[in-house]
Amino acid sequence: MRARVAPQMYCNADTVRKFIAEYVGVDLKNVTDETHLTDDLGLDWLAQLELMVLIEDEFVGVNFFATTTAAQIELVGDIIRHIEDRAAAPACRSAA
């Protein structure tokens, strides 16, 4: 379980990719914008939902379910674009 710590000032796409790689337990080089959550990472719908909830908790100001459905998120790039569209520079909490 991730410990709660003070938010960082800025969170970029690489931070999101690293978070996803840690969640799934894969090497960071295997997590690109084109990586498919189901086909490439093996996440079923429940694991994808859990990932999005964890991302909402981790990245301040991110809310997937107010404007989109889980079915609309298929790629890692979809997650990153959603975060970038909702906040130009979201703060993030890190377990660093």
Steps between C-alpha positions, in 0.01 A plus 500: 500500500632839406576745778355849480757778475495867411419578134781587261476819300479346152414165351588413140421214263808306611374508858166356386675227299716413803192484724328262255812284462526466879130419531515230233845376600668539162815671382451869428626454142188288433265787585464740206213717381403221258494229770153343517378447855335166421694354208850609608477531879241229560266716709138389513223758544517484879878552510462792257235653724724455803791660314290805412382538860861478620603760242221729622639461853859550388460796265327799653213632292457195277149361473436241233138431577361854488568535128573154363431134556753227564412349160636813327847441648680227306860617469757644738494806272127539565573529873778751443291711261211499748729628777657762273159615374362545852794684653798648322733416788333281762670452831563141593553304814799273487616209712860607435 
